[in-house]
Amino acid sequence: MSAAAIAADQVRKVYPGGQGLTALDGVSLDIRPGEFVSILGPSGCGKSTFLRCIAGLEDISGGTLGVDGRPVDGPPDHLGMVFQRDALLEWRTIEQNILLPIEFAGKSTAPYRAAVGQLLRLAGLSEFAGRYPRELSGGMRQRAAICRALIDQPGLLLMDEPFGALDALTRDQMNVELQRIWMETHNTVVFVTHGIAEAVFLADRVAVFSPRPGRIVEVLDIDLPRPRRLAVRETQAFGAYTGRIRALFRDMGLIDEGAADAAAAPATHERSAVA
Amino acid sequence: MMKTRFPKARQFALGLASIVGFLLLWELLVRALGVRPVSLPAPSVVLAELGGEWRWYLEQTFYTLWTTLGGFALSIVIGVLLAMLLVGSRAFEHAVYPLIVALNSVPKVAVAPLFVIWMGTGAAPKVAIAFLIAVFAIIVDAVHGLRSVPQDVMDLGRVLKGKPLDFFLKVRLPCALPSILAGTKVAISLSLVGAIVGEFVASQRGLGYVILSAQGTFDTPRVFAAVFMLALMGIMLFSAVAWCERRLVPWHRPQ
């Protein structure tokens, strides 16, 4: 079936070199149009590499990878991308930054002024159109970067740990805002993160990656009503999803609570010795 | 320990006070020890010398200023162009970079007389020497700057599929600007050195010529008068470039 926005089948990625580092080892995942999928995994598991392959920034070494039914060969059209650091250009105002994709597409920017205003309103940045990135906080900058990714109405939005550099509170806020923006635009979103709660909160489905070489160990359907509020994270249903993922990570040896137990043991020993 | 931060005006006043203090100390020592002007003239003697013939000194200063600025401007244009070629083409880099490094390790002062043979005794050889001394600073910093585009921004450019020229003018060049301007701060001082060296080798005008000819007649106050003008010019040129830097790259905070 070619209705998938993204169709990955047994995608492999091997970096050439001495031993030939294998980053992706048979990743298969179909993503439907308009779906929000989180790619979750530990640092260095190849989840960003997978995203870069979809973006056409890296060649795949094996398998097939298609976007909108066409095999990926260089960056696909109608693609918006948000990076870990906002990648805003410091010498351009926020509005000029958001219009960059229009300029690069060789189109006149004048007809897009209204769209910029609309996106800025959606992102809560209306007063900052004429400001420079250095005048904005980290969270505001990243929202501006999201506006830039959305300005040319991309069917597909790729986000590579976009909130990884933000503090926890700002991150929560950004999750809420991203959900709101997504519910209005309904792009297909692939969201890479190493935050379990963030992945579950945002996504329709969460694809859990194993440590390198990257492989998908499980895909979870997140069946929580939208719009989700931050409080959803305290519900039992939410806890069941994050608990399931944590169990997967424990099985892969990524979480080791034995160390905590071991640390607790001598302490009690000491105390009994004193007593 | 934290250093106290001073407001701009006080910072300037402090700098000025230390210069005035230095001149006063100099004046006092020369008078107290009875040093002869031919060995070390007091600042008052030097200022009197400048005041007596200020029109002539200004003329010489401007001659040196123009050759300095000529060499400086040329070094920016050629330096940035060469840096663009070096960054743009691997083949060009491998072929030309070793040559540039080899040329740079030749002391430019040593080849200055050659320029007199090639270009005569007018302004041209001074401009050429000022250019030659300054250009390497620009090349090195511009290459560094053009290579300093962050990976995320490079990826953004590829995803947006901009035309190479668009990407260069709208992303790469502005990214490199802080580095290039840091290079110009070094280059302006070097251009001045080059212009003076050019005047030392062969000239009938300029501050370098004034110094050399006054030295021939043991007219030490005149040598110092020219050195004073040079110092003043050096400070003003550097400040002008630093001012341009702050205006052009306000997002960049140089240390």
Interface residues (C-beta under 8 A of the other chain):
Chain A: R52 A55 G56 L57 P75 L79 M81 F83 Q84 R85 A87 L89 E90 W91 L100 P101 E103 F104 A105 G106 Y132 P133 R134
Chain B: P150 D152 V153 D155 L156 G157 R158 V159 L160 K161 G162 K163 D166 F167 K170 V171 P174 L177 V249 P250 W251 H252
